[in-house]
Amino acid sequence: MRPRFTAQEAADVLGATPVFGALDGPSLTDLAAASRQRTYGRGQYLWYQGDPGDHLVVVGEGLAKVVLTSERGEEAVLVTLGPHDTAGELALLDGLPRSASVVAVEPTTVLMLPRAAVQEAMAAHPEVLDAVLRRLGQLVRRLTEQTGDLVFLDLTGRVAEVLLQLAQRHAQDDAHTVLDVGLSQSDIAAMVGATRPAVNRVLQLFAARGLISVHGRVIVLRDPAALRRRAGR
């Protein structure tokens, strides 16, 4: 199958990431040459929780979600990944199996970088190592904040907070903050630790109060200030 990205486009994707953005052109070209491209359909797993952590993934286009699964099959969505986001840094550093699964939310093309190539880049370019450590620090902070939300916010507050976080990462329209990220209400429920019917009731409440409007999987945040107040910001 023909690669989705040319060699230069793959290098440009890497250069747009927080991890590799400080590298010069030749270094990005070398790194892109070491990568493999793969496209996943909606619902396909990039990897499963417990798989070997032998490569880093960079999202070129599309959307994926990081999912934690319990022994009973319950899922919690930890974060969504859009273009130029990376996943898999933790396993690259500690060599342990994947701590969570990654699933494509829509057709998603990624660059897969072998563990050895990333480690060589970190050794040759201290700025790459610094960027990876910053990403891990952000991960810890985000998980800490999510834990706090689950403990201290009620369900409406948690839903408001998730909508605001998604808007910060993926909004496509500054006028009304349009969220068109392909997430279902079940996905949102998995992000806030609730059932889909309960999240549906909260979304309907927000819509009735003019805070949002819902069109299928597209959510428009019409009153972000009110949502921030509801999330306790």
Sequence and secondary structure as in RCSB ss.txt:
>XXXX:A:sequence
MRPRFTAQEAADVLGATPVFGALDGPSLTDLAAASRQRTYGRGQYLWYQGDPGDHLVVVGEGLAKVVLTSERGEE
AVLVTLGPHDTAGELALLDGLPRSASVVAVEPTTVLMLPRAAVQEAMAAHPEVLDAVLRRLGQLVRRLTEQTGDL
VFLDLTGRVAEVLLQLAQRHAQDDAHTVLDVGLSQSDIAAMVGATRPAVNRVLQLFAARGLISVHGRVIVLRDPA
ALRRRAGR
>XXXX:A:secstr
   SS HHHHHHHHHTSTTTTTS HHHHHHHHHT EEEEE TT EEE TTS   EEEEEEES EEEEEE TTS E
EEEEEE TT EE HHHHHH    SSEEEESS EEEEEEEHHHHHHHHHH HHHHHHHHHHHHHHHHHHHHHHHHH
HHS HHHHHHHHHHHHHHHH   TTTTEE S   HHHHHHHHTS HHHHHHHHHHHHHTTSEEEETTEEEES HH
HHHHHTT 
